[in-house]
Amino acid sequence: MTLDVRLFPCLSDNYGFLVRDRATGEVAAVDAPDAAAILSDLETSGWGRLDLLLNTHWHPDHTQGNAAVKAATGCEIVGPEEVRRVAPLDRAVAGGDRVRLGQTSFEVLDMPGHTLGHVVFLARDAGEAFVGDVIFPLGCGRLFEGTPAQMWTSLSTVADWDGATRLWGAHEYALSNARFALSVDDRPELAAHVAELTALRERGAATVPTTVETERRFNPFLTAGDGETFAARRAAKDVFAG
């Protein structure tokens, strides 16, 4: 199975995604930070339809466009039950469920930490994962609701995936994450990787997606190695001013 993915900026630092199952032409959006941006990119894409809207968690910068996108396209909104706090949801899913987009099957995995009900959508055969605010280039989500132990388990699950899996994180945080990473890891290889990310941003290019293998090598929250070290690094990042 093959997926086409379109990435576009939304709000101040969010990314929106449109995903098409190439075999059938069915299309999904992942999260809804800005309905106008989603509908504009859908028109630009020429894909001509929107079948699903997949929410990863309830935060408004991921759900505030739900109602308007559904009104414009008639798509089905799918996500964790927590989305109902703030936005319309047609079908609640949780870990162990599957969501089909044409011939593509997305595994739904529970990944608490950033929020308690956060899920990710993994198209394992296609090598694509839409991870919301779980993991970013050189970073991970803040612990607004969950515990360090929960987030460490979530990140460890990601780290166990095939290394070529692409991780579509929902924000452009790479350079701020890089400054913290360099403060806890002085490897020359990391400095070289940060230089590559910096060059991307200087060209106006996104640092998303990254890959599991890249994050296993360089992300300070994966290289922590154990839950206690992870918790210490996450707490340090929360107050980091570098």
Secondary structure, DSSP 8 states (H G I E B T S, - for coil): --EEEEEEEETTTEEEEEEEETTT--EEEE--S-HHHHHHHHHHHT-----EEE-S---HHHHTTHHHHHHHH--EEEE-GGGGGTS--SEE--TT-EEEETTEEEEEEE--SSSTT-EEEEETTTTEEEEETSEETTEE---SSS-HHHHHHHHHHHHTS-TT-EEEESB--HHHHHHHHHHH---HHHHHHHHHHHHHHHTT-----EEHHHHHHH-TTTTT-SHHHHHHHHHHHHT---
